[in-house]
């Protein structure tokens, strides 16, 4: 068996005591993938922006949620999200 990976050069993920207690989302975990899809669906429903999880190609952990804002989706944004003038 190979050595367990403890650091990713691509996304700076690191296996430490925090990560052991609160693990990051990983693309090979079906529950994590389901949670990210649910998050994106909810985000799209509320804000109208396209949402896509971006997974690290090297280690498979979630790097970021990519949100694409268009003029149409900007108009759909609820009033509570806008700053008062």
Secondary structure as GFF3:
##gff-version 3
##sequence-region A 1 85
A	DSSP	alpha_helix	17	21	.	.	.	ID=ss1
A	DSSP	alpha_helix	30	47	.	.	.	ID=ss2
A	DSSP	beta_strand	50	55	.	.	.	ID=ss3
A	DSSP	beta_strand	62	68	.	.	.	ID=ss4
A	DSSP	alpha_helix	71	76	.	.	.	ID=ss5
A	DSSP	three_ten_helix	79	81	.	.	.	ID=ss6
###
